[in-house]
């Protein structure tokens, strides 16, 4: 990648000269882009619920970045563990679902077919159910409704 | 009575102009989005996620599903220096 005015110095070779202090524990960054993350979002949310809620409450206390580093590391590690599990067991269904999302403006409602096989695979492998939190309890979940045209 | 075919020529020209415009727009949009459909109704969250995708893959519409990011993702400073790269909403 070429940065403006620096055709002689590739953007990929620019390294931050002020990295975080080495006293902080190292945590890997998540390498997934937006479509796979959206596909795995409900499962990350249900499995990592406590860590996510801790982080949100901590952020509520103070927006200072240094205040919530520990909770942030836990959130990242939990998400990495969920993605690792998904990719180990259900890689093909996962890929089919997020590639469908990528083609449809990342709208979950347009990819219910691949989502069905994906949810079934994850339920069989780990027992995870996709549940939309705060949905009305007396009606079926939106991804389990049969469409009117069927 | 014979059909006045000469009068249909301007209609043909107009139709051809419309088709040329549509083809040109479709070609430009497809090229800009790497063969995928245009993304619409983007809010701030989606734009910032697309900027992150740009950091991870080099293009705004590229997608990868690796679990761990390459080490350059954490230490690259182009994004820190150039505000316009981070906010490059296409």
gemmi code that builds the backbone of each chain (N, CA, C; Angstrom):
import gemmi

chains = {
    "A": [
        ("UNK", (0.846, -1.183, 0.000), (0.000, 0.000, 0.000), (0.877, 1.228, 0.000)),
        ("UNK", (0.497, 2.197, -0.812), (1.332, 3.402, -0.966), (0.708, 4.511, -0.159)),
        ("UNK", (1.467, 5.080, 0.754), (0.971, 6.216, 1.517), (1.242, 7.495, 0.750)),
        ("UNK", (0.371, 8.492, 0.865), (0.552, 9.721, 0.072), (1.906, 10.358, 0.326)),
        ("UNK", (2.675, 10.570, -0.744), (3.977, 11.226, -0.636), (5.107, 10.286, -0.288)),
        ("UNK", (4.836, 8.975, -0.160), (5.872, 8.042, 0.271), (5.937, 6.845, -0.651)),
        ("UNK", (6.080, 7.149, -1.946), (6.125, 6.033, -2.888), (7.395, 5.219, -2.718)),
        ("UNK", (8.432, 5.815, -2.097), (9.702, 5.106, -1.944), (9.711, 4.261, -0.682)),
        ("UNK", (8.679, 4.331, 0.125), (8.688, 3.654, 1.426), (7.301, 3.033, 1.595)),
        ("UNK", (7.224, 1.716, 1.334), (5.934, 1.044, 1.311), (5.214, 1.157, 2.645)),
        ("UNK", (3.905, 1.339, 2.584), (3.121, 1.467, 3.806), (3.177, 0.242, 4.684)),
        ("UNK", (3.375, -0.938, 4.059), (3.431, -2.170, 4.870), (4.650, -2.191, 5.778)),
        ("UNK", (5.690, -1.420, 5.451), (6.919, -1.468, 6.235), (6.966, -0.417, 7.338)),
        ("UNK", (5.899, 0.353, 7.460), (5.892, 1.372, 8.521), (5.578, 0.694, 9.837)),
        ("UNK", (6.465, 0.874, 10.826), (6.251, 0.237, 12.123), (6.137, 1.342, 13.166)),
        ("UNK", (5.182, 1.173, 14.065), (4.946, 2.166, 15.114), (6.153, 2.228, 16.039)),
        ("UNK", (6.796, 3.391, 16.197), (7.946, 3.454, 17.106), (7.557, 3.587, 18.574)),
        ("UNK", (6.243, 3.649, 18.857), (5.802, 3.753, 20.255), (4.842, 2.628, 20.553)),
        ("UNK", (5.347, 1.389, 20.669), (4.444, 0.272, 20.944), (3.963, 0.324, 22.385)),
        ("UNK", (2.968, -0.495, 22.723), (2.514, -0.514, 24.107), (3.632, -0.991, 25.028)),
        ("UNK", (3.636, -0.597, 26.299), (4.736, -0.984, 27.199), (4.806, -2.493, 27.351)),
        ("UNK", (6.022, -3.019, 27.481), (6.201, -4.473, 27.519), (5.722, -5.056, 28.835)),
        ("UNK", (5.352, -4.186, 29.809), (4.833, -4.738, 31.065), (3.431, -5.287, 30.868)),
        ("UNK", (2.736, -4.880, 29.797), (1.380, -5.383, 29.581), (1.454, -6.789, 29.005)),
        ("UNK", (0.562, -7.696, 29.433), (0.567, -9.041, 28.842), (0.226, -8.952, 27.361)),
        ("UNK", (0.803, -9.897, 26.611), (0.572, -9.887, 25.174), (-0.756, -10.563, 24.861)),
        ("UNK", (-1.515, -9.992, 23.934), (-2.748, -10.647, 23.490), (-2.799, -10.526, 21.976)),
        ("UNK", (-3.165, -11.626, 21.300), (-3.256, -11.580, 19.841), (-4.476, -10.792, 19.439)),
        ("UNK", (-4.378, -10.139, 18.282), (-5.546, -9.442, 17.742), (-6.355, -10.408, 16.890)),
        ("UNK", (-7.656, -10.167, 16.816), (-8.506, -11.026, 15.995), (-8.263, -10.671, 14.536)),
        ("UNK", (-8.065, -11.707, 13.694), (-7.740, -11.472, 12.296), (-8.923, -11.564, 11.374)),
        ("UNK", (-10.142, -11.726, 11.904), (-11.308, -11.845, 11.035), (-11.797, -10.468, 10.652)),
        ("UNK", (-12.298, -10.377, 9.422), (-12.895, -9.121, 8.990), (-14.373, -9.114, 9.352)),
        ("UNK", (-15.132, -8.147, 8.786), (-16.466, -7.883, 9.321), (-17.461, -9.004, 9.068)),
        ("UNK", (-17.418, -9.639, 7.866), (-18.452, -10.650, 7.570), (-18.324, -11.892, 8.462)),
        ("UNK", (-17.130, -12.483, 8.627), (-17.056, -13.625, 9.554), (-17.418, -13.252, 10.980)),
        ("UNK", (-17.055, -12.042, 11.407), (-17.397, -11.651, 12.772), (-18.892, -11.506, 12.940)),
        ("UNK", (-19.567, -10.974, 11.912), (-21.014, -10.839, 12.024), (-21.666, -12.208, 12.056)),
        ("UNK", (-21.093, -13.143, 11.276), (-21.653, -14.480, 11.247), (-21.529, -15.151, 12.604)),
        ("UNK", (-20.392, -14.936, 13.278), (-20.164, -15.584, 14.569), (-20.658, -14.746, 15.727)),
        ("UNK", (-21.303, -13.592, 15.449), (-21.529, -12.613, 16.510), (-22.424, -13.148, 17.613)),
        ("UNK", (-23.532, -13.822, 17.260), (-24.451, -14.264, 18.302), (-23.820, -15.323, 19.183)),
        ("UNK", (-22.911, -16.127, 18.598), (-22.284, -17.176, 19.407), (-21.197, -16.601, 20.292)),
        ("UNK", (-20.456, -15.616, 19.762), (-19.498, -14.921, 20.631), (-20.251, -14.255, 21.779)),
        ("UNK", (-21.420, -13.677, 21.442), (-22.178, -12.987, 22.483), (-22.697, -13.904, 23.555)),
        ("UNK", (-23.113, -15.128, 23.166), (-23.676, -16.008, 24.185), (-22.585, -16.693, 24.989)),
        ("UNK", (-21.457, -17.057, 24.346), (-20.412, -17.780, 25.073), (-19.603, -16.822, 25.940)),
        ("UNK", (-19.367, -15.612, 25.448), (-18.481, -14.672, 26.150), (-19.275, -13.623, 26.895)),
        ("UNK", (-20.489, -13.965, 27.322), (-21.394, -12.947, 27.848), (-20.795, -12.239, 29.058)),
        ("UNK", (-20.189, -13.019, 29.986), (-19.735, -12.381, 31.235), (-18.594, -11.418, 30.959)),
        ("UNK", (-17.650, -11.844, 30.096), (-16.517, -10.965, 29.825), (-16.970, -9.693, 29.135)),
        ("UNK", (-17.913, -9.850, 28.162), (-18.390, -8.667, 27.452), (-19.091, -7.708, 28.395)),
        ("UNK", (-19.910, -8.281, 29.296), (-20.638, -7.396, 30.205), (-19.682, -6.703, 31.160)),
        ("UNK", (-18.658, -7.440, 31.631), (-17.643, -6.803, 32.480), (-17.019, -5.618, 31.779)),
        ("UNK", (-16.670, -5.818, 30.498), (-16.002, -4.750, 29.754), (-16.915, -3.551, 29.583)),
        ("UNK", (-18.191, -3.819, 29.277), (-19.106, -2.698, 29.074), (-19.314, -1.917, 30.361)),
        ("UNK", (-19.426, -2.633, 31.494), (-19.606, -1.932, 32.760), (-18.362, -1.136, 33.115)),
        ("UNK", (-17.180, -1.724, 32.812), (-15.944, -1.000, 33.104), (-15.864, 0.269, 32.272)),
        ("UNK", (-16.233, 0.165, 30.986), (-16.198, 1.346, 30.122), (-17.181, 2.394, 30.607)),
        ("UNK", (-18.277, 1.918, 31.199), (-19.267, 2.858, 31.702), (-18.687, 3.731, 32.802)),
        ("UNK", (-17.736, 3.148, 33.569), (-17.137, 3.929, 34.655), (-16.273, 5.042, 34.089)),
        ("UNK", (-15.453, 4.698, 33.071), (-14.517, 5.711, 32.568), (-14.143, 5.367, 31.144)),
        ("UNK", (-14.085, 6.386, 30.269), (-13.756, 6.135, 28.860), (-12.251, 6.122, 28.636)),
        ("UNK", (-11.455, 6.308, 29.694), (-10.002, 6.308, 29.556), (-9.546, 4.942, 29.046)),
        ("UNK", (-8.763, 4.891, 27.962), (-8.374, 3.572, 27.425), (-7.589, 2.723, 28.420)),
        ("UNK", (-6.819, 3.354, 29.277), (-5.985, 2.569, 30.189), (-6.790, 1.920, 31.296)),
        ("UNK", (-8.053, 2.331, 31.472), (-8.831, 1.835, 32.609), (-9.293, 0.406, 32.400)),
        ("UNK", (-9.548, 0.034, 31.131), (-10.217, -1.249, 30.872), (-9.343, -2.204, 30.071)),
        ("UNK", (-8.031, -2.087, 30.220), (-7.172, -2.932, 29.392), (-7.342, -4.403, 29.755)),
        ("UNK", (-7.464, -4.707, 31.059), (-7.522, -6.118, 31.451), (-8.810, -6.761, 30.948)),
        ("UNK", (-9.936, -6.042, 31.153), (-11.201, -6.607, 30.671), (-11.181, -6.760, 29.158)),
        ("UNK", (-10.539, -5.790, 28.463), (-10.453, -5.876, 27.005), (-9.673, -7.086, 26.544)),
        ("UNK", (-8.584, -7.397, 27.287), (-7.803, -8.580, 26.905), (-8.643, -9.842, 27.065)),
        ("UNK", (-9.443, -9.883, 28.130), (-10.268, -11.083, 28.330), (-11.273, -11.224, 27.206)),
        ("UNK", (-11.872, -10.098, 26.794), (-12.857, -10.149, 25.702), (-12.207, -10.681, 24.437)),
        ("UNK", (-11.002, -10.140, 24.144), (-10.340, -10.592, 22.909), (-10.016, -12.073, 22.969)),
        ("UNK", (-9.512, -12.519, 24.125), (-9.130, -13.938, 24.203), (-10.341, -14.836, 24.093)),
        ("UNK", (-11.457, -14.427, 24.702), (-12.668, -15.254, 24.615), (-13.149, -15.334, 23.174)),
        ("UNK", (-13.150, -14.180, 22.486), (-13.606, -14.204, 21.091), (-12.704, -15.082, 20.236)),
        ("UNK", (-11.388, -15.021, 20.514), (-10.465, -15.867, 19.749), (-10.771, -17.343, 19.998)),
        ("UNK", (-11.097, -17.680, 21.261), (-11.374, -19.101, 21.540), (-12.639, -19.557, 20.822)),
        ("UNK", (-13.669, -18.679, 20.783), (-14.910, -19.059, 20.089), (-14.640, -19.257, 18.609)),
        ("UNK", (-13.883, -18.315, 18.006), (-13.611, -18.435, 16.566), (-12.796, -19.686, 16.275)),
        ("UNK", (-11.853, -20.003, 17.170), (-11.060, -21.220, 16.978), (-11.954, -22.443, 16.954)),
        ("UNK", (-12.904, -22.501, 17.904), (-13.792, -23.666, 17.963), (-14.632, -23.762, 16.702)),
        ("UNK", (-15.185, -22.612, 16.268), (-16.046, -22.640, 15.083), (-15.245, -23.122, 13.880)),
        ("UNK", (-14.025, -22.605, 13.739), (-13.267, -22.953, 12.537), (-12.808, -24.383, 12.571)),
        ("UNK", (-12.638, -24.944, 13.777), (-12.176, -26.330, 13.848), (-13.277, -27.279, 13.411)),
        ("UNK", (-14.528, -27.017, 13.840), (-15.589, -28.005, 13.632), (-16.438, -27.712, 12.408)),
        ("UNK", (-16.767, -26.448, 12.171), (-17.817, -26.156, 11.187), (-17.310, -25.212, 10.118)),
        ("UNK", (-16.078, -25.400, 9.658), (-15.467, -24.400, 8.791), (-16.256, -24.164, 7.512)),
        ("UNK", (-16.741, -25.257, 6.865), (-17.406, -25.073, 5.563), (-18.702, -24.313, 5.707)),
        ("UNK", (-19.521, -24.674, 6.714), (-20.796, -23.978, 6.897), (-20.551, -22.520, 7.276)),
        ("UNK", (-19.530, -22.293, 8.119), (-19.185, -20.927, 8.524), (-18.830, -20.107, 7.297)),
        ("UNK", (-17.964, -20.687, 6.440), (-17.536, -19.933, 5.258), (-18.712, -19.668, 4.335)),
        ("UNK", (-19.591, -20.683, 4.142), (-20.748, -20.472, 3.266), (-21.595, -19.327, 3.800)),
        ("UNK", (-21.782, -19.296, 5.129), (-22.646, -18.255, 5.685), (-22.024, -16.878, 5.538)),
        ("UNK", (-20.728, -16.745, 5.855), (-20.226, -15.370, 5.785), (-19.984, -14.910, 4.365)),
        ("UNK", (-19.759, -15.848, 3.447), (-19.667, -15.418, 2.053), (-21.029, -14.978, 1.529)),
        ("UNK", (-22.101, -15.647, 1.986), (-23.439, -15.186, 1.613), (-23.702, -13.799, 2.189)),
        ("UNK", (-23.326, -13.589, 3.456), (-23.523, -12.271, 4.065), (-22.774, -11.199, 3.296)),
        ("UNK", (-21.543, -11.532, 2.887), (-20.714, -10.562, 2.186), (-21.362, -10.129, 0.889)),
        ("UNK", (-22.129, -11.066, 0.256), (-22.757, -10.749, -1.021), (-24.076, -10.011, -0.857)),
        ("UNK", (-24.606, -9.967, 0.366), (-25.945, -9.416, 0.568), (-25.903, -8.250, 1.545)),
        ("UNK", (-24.907, -7.393, 1.430), (-24.840, -6.204, 2.270), (-24.815, -6.542, 3.756)),
        ("UNK", (-24.348, -7.736, 4.101), (-24.226, -8.185, 5.492), (-25.534, -8.085, 6.247)),
        ("UNK", (-26.627, -8.441, 5.568), (-27.929, -8.478, 6.243), (-28.250, -9.924, 6.570)),
        ("UNK", (-28.465, -10.199, 7.868), (-28.686, -11.577, 8.282), (-29.972, -12.130, 7.699)),
        ("UNK", (-30.981, -11.244, 7.483), (-32.263, -11.732, 7.006), (-32.241, -12.257, 5.592)),
        ("UNK", (-31.156, -12.005, 4.855), (-31.112, -12.459, 3.471), (-30.358, -13.765, 3.319)),
        ("UNK", (-29.863, -14.312, 4.397), (-29.026, -15.500, 4.295), (-29.523, -16.581, 5.220)),
        ("UNK", (-30.832, -16.783, 5.292), (-31.368, -17.737, 6.272), (-31.045, -19.177, 5.890)),
        ("UNK", (-30.918, -19.468, 4.570), (-30.636, -20.846, 4.149), (-29.308, -21.347, 4.684)),
        ("UNK", (-28.190, -20.673, 4.320), (-26.898, -21.106, 4.885), (-26.874, -21.023, 6.401)),
        ("UNK", (-27.636, -20.053, 6.958), (-27.598, -19.917, 8.413), (-28.184, -21.138, 9.100)),
        ("UNK", (-29.184, -21.761, 8.444), (-29.828, -22.913, 9.083), (-28.841, -24.067, 9.243)),
        ("UNK", (-28.101, -24.365, 8.136), (-27.129, -25.456, 8.227), (-26.019, -25.098, 9.203)),
        ("UNK", (-25.634, -23.824, 9.230), (-24.558, -23.386, 10.114), (-24.967, -23.554, 11.576)),
        ("UNK", (-26.189, -23.097, 11.913), (-26.646, -23.239, 13.295), (-26.778, -24.704, 13.685)),
        ("UNK", (-27.258, -25.542, 12.724), (-27.403, -26.970, 13.028), (-26.041, -27.598, 13.297)),
        ("UNK", (-25.037, -27.214, 12.480), (-23.695, -27.785, 12.687), (-23.143, -27.382, 14.044)),
        ("UNK", (-23.326, -26.100, 14.407), (-22.779, -25.652, 15.686), (-23.513, -26.300, 16.852)),
        ("UNK", (-24.830, -26.515, 16.700), (-25.566, -27.152, 17.786), (-25.101, -28.587, 17.973)),
        ("UNK", (-24.824, -29.248, 16.824), (-24.398, -30.647, 16.912), (-23.014, -30.733, 17.537)),
        ("UNK", (-22.143, -29.748, 17.234), (-20.767, -29.858, 17.716), (-20.630, -29.388, 19.160)),
        ("UNK", (-21.326, -28.298, 19.529), (-21.088, -27.704, 20.849), (-22.351, -27.513, 21.662)),
        ("UNK", (-23.526, -27.723, 21.060), (-24.747, -27.455, 21.808), (-25.095, -25.994, 21.896)),
        ("UNK", (-24.527, -25.161, 21.031), (-24.838, -23.732, 21.066), (-26.087, -23.464, 20.278)),
        ("UNK", (-26.976, -22.629, 20.887), (-28.191, -22.215, 20.195), (-28.088, -20.736, 19.919)),
        ("UNK", (-28.548, -20.324, 18.743), (-28.573, -18.890, 18.491), (-29.884, -18.338, 19.028)),
        ("UNK", (-29.765, -17.435, 19.978), (-30.965, -16.827, 20.571), (-30.775, -15.326, 20.501)),
        ("UNK", (-31.804, -14.623, 20.018), (-31.745, -13.171, 20.008), (-32.169, -12.708, 21.399)),
        ("UNK", (-31.268, -12.091, 22.168), (-31.657, -11.675, 23.517), (-32.718, -10.583, 23.437)),
        ("UNK", (-33.555, -10.501, 24.454), (-34.601, -9.466, 24.532), (-35.611, -9.569, 23.417)),
        ("UNK", (-35.747, -10.738, 22.798), (-36.839, -10.928, 21.845), (-38.083, -11.334, 22.632)),
        ("UNK", (-39.283, -11.065, 22.102), (-40.485, -11.485, 22.846), (-40.531, -12.997, 22.962)),
        ("UNK", (-40.866, -13.458, 24.193), (-40.752, -14.881, 24.460), (-41.926, -15.668, 23.916)),
        ("UNK", (-43.055, -14.988, 23.645), (-44.235, -15.747, 23.264), (-44.264, -16.019, 21.764)),
        ("UNK", (-43.246, -15.524, 21.018), (-43.225, -15.760, 19.575), (-41.954, -16.518, 19.222)),
        ("UNK", (-41.968, -17.229, 18.062), (-40.730, -17.917, 17.684), (-39.642, -16.906, 17.316)),
        ("UNK", (-38.386, -17.359, 17.470), (-37.260, -16.506, 17.112), (-37.309, -16.203, 15.622)),
        ("UNK", (-36.798, -15.020, 15.255), (-36.989, -14.564, 13.879), (-36.303, -15.487, 12.882)),
        ("UNK", (-35.168, -16.090, 13.283), (-34.482, -16.951, 12.323), (-35.107, -18.327, 12.272)),
        ("UNK", (-36.076, -18.619, 13.148), (-36.752, -19.924, 13.109), (-38.141, -19.838, 12.557)),
        ("UNK", (-38.573, -18.619, 12.178), (-39.921, -18.504, 11.617), (-39.928, -19.061, 10.214)),
        ("UNK", (-41.043, -19.719, 9.856), (-41.184, -20.167, 8.464), (-41.691, -18.974, 7.654)),
        ("UNK", (-41.107, -18.711, 6.487), (-41.543, -17.532, 5.720), (-42.950, -17.708, 5.173)),
        ("UNK", (-43.591, -16.567, 4.884), (-44.987, -16.591, 4.464), (-45.158, -17.284, 3.138)),
        ("UNK", (-44.110, -17.262, 2.308), (-44.264, -17.803, 0.960), (-44.138, -19.326, 0.931)),
        ("UNK", (-43.795, -19.927, 2.069), (-43.650, -21.391, 2.041), (-44.924, -22.111, 2.333)),
    ],
    "B": [
        ("UNK", (-49.626, 0.266, -46.167), (-48.750, 1.440, -46.122), (-47.442, 1.063, -45.431)),
        ("UNK", (-46.282, 1.368, -46.014), (-45.002, 0.909, -45.429), (-44.729, 1.632, -44.102)),
        ("UNK", (-44.040, 0.914, -43.201), (-43.717, 1.453, -41.861), (-42.592, 2.472, -41.994)),
        ("UNK", (-42.714, 3.680, -41.378), (-41.635, 4.695, -41.490), (-40.473, 4.331, -40.571)),
        ("UNK", (-39.561, 3.467, -41.090), (-38.503, 2.962, -40.207), (-37.513, 4.054, -39.818)),
        ("UNK", (-37.436, 5.118, -40.676), (-36.456, 6.152, -40.316), (-36.789, 6.813, -38.989)),
        ("UNK", (-38.084, 6.837, -38.647), (-38.440, 7.535, -37.410), (-38.107, 6.708, -36.181)),
        ("UNK", (-37.836, 5.396, -36.373), (-37.469, 4.588, -35.214), (-35.995, 4.726, -34.856)),
        ("UNK", (-35.208, 5.273, -35.792), (-33.764, 5.367, -35.521), (-33.468, 6.225, -34.289)),
        ("UNK", (-34.089, 7.397, -34.124), (-33.789, 8.159, -32.893), (-34.153, 7.390, -31.629)),
        ("UNK", (-35.265, 6.633, -31.673), (-35.613, 5.851, -30.482), (-34.533, 4.807, -30.194)),
        ("UNK", (-34.035, 4.201, -31.288), (-32.955, 3.229, -31.114), (-31.730, 3.873, -30.502)),
        ("UNK", (-31.422, 5.102, -30.981), (-30.245, 5.795, -30.436), (-30.431, 6.081, -28.950)),
        ("UNK", (-31.645, 6.524, -28.576), (-31.885, 6.829, -27.152), (-31.762, 5.584, -26.295)),
        ("UNK", (-32.345, 4.467, -26.801), (-32.238, 3.218, -26.032), (-30.791, 2.806, -25.869)),
        ("UNK", (-30.026, 2.946, -26.976), (-28.612, 2.556, -26.894), (-27.873, 3.431, -25.898)),
        ("UNK", (-28.226, 4.721, -25.825), (-27.556, 5.607, -24.861), (-27.871, 5.187, -23.435)),
        ("UNK", (-29.134, 4.851, -23.171), (-29.491, 4.400, -21.820), (-28.715, 3.135, -21.454)),
        ("UNK", (-28.649, 2.189, -22.433), (-27.950, 0.929, -22.135), (-26.465, 1.176, -21.907)),
        ("UNK", (-25.884, 2.125, -22.677), (-24.460, 2.407, -22.480), (-24.216, 2.994, -21.095)),
        ("UNK", (-25.108, 3.914, -20.683), (-24.943, 4.499, -19.344), (-25.033, 3.427, -18.266)),
        ("UNK", (-26.042, 2.545, -18.397), (-26.221, 1.511, -17.370), (-25.016, 0.582, -17.314)),
        ("UNK", (-24.520, 0.213, -18.512), (-23.353, -0.680, -18.535), (-22.150, -0.010, -17.888)),
        ("UNK", (-21.962, 1.291, -18.221), (-20.811, 1.984, -17.655), (-20.887, 2.081, -16.147)),
        ("UNK", (-22.093, 2.389, -15.619), (-22.246, 2.502, -14.160), (-22.015, 1.154, -13.510)),
        ("UNK", (-22.591, 0.096, -14.114), (-22.441, -1.230, -13.504), (-20.981, -1.649, -13.507)),
        ("UNK", (-20.253, -1.347, -14.614), (-18.841, -1.709, -14.693), (-18.047, -0.970, -13.625)),
        ("UNK", (-18.315, 0.348, -13.464), (-17.552, 1.124, -12.487), (-17.815, 0.627, -11.076)),
        ("UNK", (-19.081, 0.324, -10.761), (-19.395, -0.127, -9.402), (-18.810, -1.499, -9.123)),
        ("UNK", (-18.890, -2.400, -10.128), (-18.343, -3.737, -9.917), (-16.839, -3.660, -9.716)),
        ("UNK", (-16.169, -2.822, -10.492), (-14.719, -2.709, -10.368), (-14.335, -2.155, -9.000)),
        ("UNK", (-15.134, -1.186, -8.517), (-14.808, -0.562, -7.243), (-15.037, -1.505, -6.084)),
        ("UNK", (-15.968, -2.462, -6.246), (-16.315, -3.354, -5.152), (-15.822, -4.767, -5.368)),
        ("UNK", (-14.820, -4.948, -6.243), (-14.210, -6.260, -6.482), (-15.233, -7.317, -6.841)),
        ("UNK", (-16.149, -6.990, -7.720), (-17.102, -7.982, -8.197), (-18.286, -8.191, -7.288)),
        ("UNK", (-18.305, -7.544, -6.124), (-19.438, -7.745, -5.220), (-20.423, -6.600, -5.395)),
        ("UNK", (-21.616, -6.773, -4.819), (-22.625, -5.731, -4.924), (-22.214, -4.536, -4.079)),
        ("UNK", (-22.755, -3.387, -4.440), (-22.473, -2.169, -3.694), (-23.067, -2.287, -2.297)),
        ("UNK", (-22.365, -1.781, -1.279), (-22.917, -1.794, 0.078), (-23.696, -0.507, 0.293)),
        ("UNK", (-24.895, -0.642, 0.813), (-25.745, 0.525, 0.959), (-26.190, 0.660, 2.419)),
        ("UNK", (-26.762, 1.779, 2.732), (-27.268, 2.065, 4.082), (-26.188, 1.823, 5.115)),
        ("UNK", (-25.025, 2.417, 4.892), (-23.920, 2.210, 5.823), (-23.993, 3.213, 6.942)),
        ("UNK", (-23.942, 2.732, 8.196), (-23.864, 3.669, 9.316), (-22.415, 3.746, 9.786)),
        ("UNK", (-22.194, 4.478, 10.866), (-20.834, 4.704, 11.334), (-20.144, 3.399, 11.696)),
        ("UNK", (-20.895, 2.481, 12.331), (-20.319, 1.193, 12.714), (-19.790, 0.461, 11.493)),
        ("UNK", (-20.645, 0.387, 10.445), (-20.246, -0.354, 9.248), (-19.043, 0.302, 8.593)),
        ("UNK", (-19.012, 1.645, 8.569), (-17.883, 2.312, 7.920), (-16.598, 2.035, 8.673)),
        ("UNK", (-16.669, 2.048, 10.009), (-15.460, 1.799, 10.781), (-15.022, 0.341, 10.631)),
        ("UNK", (-15.993, -0.592, 10.510), (-15.623, -1.990, 10.272), (-14.967, -2.130, 8.901)),
        ("UNK", (-15.459, -1.379, 7.908), (-14.839, -1.451, 6.581), (-13.433, -0.876, 6.604)),
        ("UNK", (-13.221, 0.164, 7.417), (-11.856, 0.688, 7.549), (-10.955, -0.362, 8.181)),
        ("UNK", (-11.484, -1.129, 9.153), (-10.694, -2.206, 9.772), (-10.404, -3.305, 8.756)),
        ("UNK", (-11.410, -3.628, 7.915), (-11.173, -4.608, 6.846), (-10.066, -4.130, 5.925)),
        ("UNK", (-10.051, -2.820, 5.655), (-8.999, -2.242, 4.803), (-7.640, -2.448, 5.453)),
        ("UNK", (-7.572, -2.296, 6.768), (-6.301, -2.521, 7.465), (-5.881, -3.979, 7.402)),
        ("UNK", (-6.853, -4.895, 7.498), (-6.499, -6.311, 7.551), (-6.197, -6.883, 6.183)),
        ("UNK", (-6.907, -6.441, 5.147), (-6.763, -7.108, 3.852), (-6.198, -6.210, 2.765)),
        ("UNK", (-6.175, -4.896, 2.959), (-5.663, -4.025, 1.917), (-6.717, -3.444, 0.999)),
        ("UNK", (-7.938, -3.991, 1.022), (-9.018, -3.426, 0.203), (-10.244, -3.287, 1.084)),
        ("UNK", (-11.152, -2.427, 0.675), (-12.315, -2.159, 1.533), (-13.284, -3.334, 1.563)),
        ("UNK", (-13.309, -4.161, 0.513), (-14.289, -5.253, 0.489), (-13.663, -6.616, 0.678)),
        ("UNK", (-12.362, -6.651, 0.955), (-11.728, -7.948, 1.165), (-12.161, -8.541, 2.490)),
        ("UNK", (-12.297, -9.862, 2.525), (-12.698, -10.541, 3.760), (-11.775, -11.731, 3.969)),
        ("UNK", (-11.327, -11.921, 5.204), (-10.579, -13.122, 5.564), (-11.146, -13.624, 6.878)),
        ("UNK", (-11.004, -14.912, 7.132), (-11.518, -15.420, 8.394), (-10.439, -16.089, 9.226)),
        ("UNK", (-9.202, -15.560, 9.192), (-8.193, -16.061, 10.121), (-8.596, -15.679, 11.526)),
        ("UNK", (-8.150, -16.493, 12.484), (-8.514, -16.182, 13.863), (-7.565, -15.125, 14.420)),
        ("UNK", (-6.283, -15.285, 14.131), (-5.291, -14.368, 14.706), (-4.797, -13.464, 13.590)),
        ("UNK", (-4.697, -12.172, 13.874), (-4.263, -11.210, 12.858), (-2.763, -11.356, 12.623)),
        ("UNK", (-2.287, -11.011, 11.413), (-0.842, -11.021, 11.207), (-0.185, -9.973, 12.098)),
        ("UNK", (1.078, -10.162, 12.476), (1.707, -9.236, 13.438), (1.758, -7.797, 12.922)),
        ("UNK", (1.749, -7.625, 11.557), (1.803, -6.256, 11.047), (0.564, -5.467, 11.407)),
        ("UNK", (-0.525, -6.153, 11.652), (-1.777, -5.452, 11.943), (-1.641, -4.620, 13.205)),
        ("UNK", (-0.898, -5.166, 14.178), (-0.822, -4.478, 15.463), (0.174, -3.322, 15.418)),
        ("UNK", (1.270, -3.466, 14.633), (2.353, -2.497, 14.740), (2.399, -1.509, 13.581)),
        ("UNK", (1.539, -1.667, 12.564), (1.623, -0.763, 11.422), (1.189, 0.632, 11.827)),
        ("UNK", (1.953, 1.623, 11.421), (1.666, 2.981, 11.869), (1.086, 3.868, 10.786)),
        ("UNK", (0.862, 3.340, 9.554), (0.254, 4.168, 8.505), (-1.079, 4.719, 8.966)),
        ("UNK", (-1.816, 3.879, 9.703), (-3.169, 4.250, 10.092), (-3.152, 5.314, 11.166)),
        ("UNK", (-2.070, 5.296, 11.971), (-1.966, 6.310, 13.026), (-1.618, 7.667, 12.412)),
        ("UNK", (-0.754, 7.623, 11.384), (-0.234, 8.873, 10.837), (-1.271, 9.562, 9.956)),
        ("UNK", (-1.951, 8.749, 9.116), (-2.843, 9.339, 8.116), (-4.281, 9.186, 8.556)),
        ("UNK", (-4.860, 10.269, 9.027), (-6.274, 10.265, 9.407), (-7.149, 9.900, 8.224)),
        ("UNK", (-6.716, 10.293, 7.014), (-7.565, 10.064, 5.836), (-7.657, 8.592, 5.498)),
        ("UNK", (-6.638, 7.801, 5.881), (-6.727, 6.367, 5.597), (-7.765, 5.719, 6.485)),
        ("UNK", (-7.812, 6.172, 7.745), (-8.770, 5.569, 8.663), (-10.183, 5.930, 8.274)),
        ("UNK", (-10.365, 7.161, 7.771), (-11.708, 7.631, 7.465), (-11.977, 7.597, 5.980)),
        ("UNK", (-11.365, 6.634, 5.282), (-11.510, 6.584, 3.832), (-12.790, 5.845, 3.506)),
        ("UNK", (-13.929, 6.525, 3.587), (-15.208, 5.871, 3.347), (-15.510, 5.933, 1.870)),
        ("UNK", (-15.555, 4.780, 1.245), (-15.817, 4.732, -0.199), (-17.239, 4.312, -0.471)),
    ],
}
model = gemmi.Model(1)
for chain_id, residues in chains.items():
    chain = gemmi.Chain(chain_id)
    for i, (resn, *xyz) in enumerate(residues, 1):
        res = gemmi.Residue()
        res.name, res.seqid = resn, gemmi.SeqId(i, " ")
        for name, pos in zip(("N", "CA", "C"), xyz):
            atom = gemmi.Atom()
            atom.name, atom.element = name, gemmi.Element(name[0])
            atom.pos, atom.b_iso = gemmi.Position(*pos), 0.0
            res.add_atom(atom)
        chain.add_residue(res)
    model.add_chain(chain)
structure = gemmi.Structure()
structure.add_model(model)
structure.setup_entities()
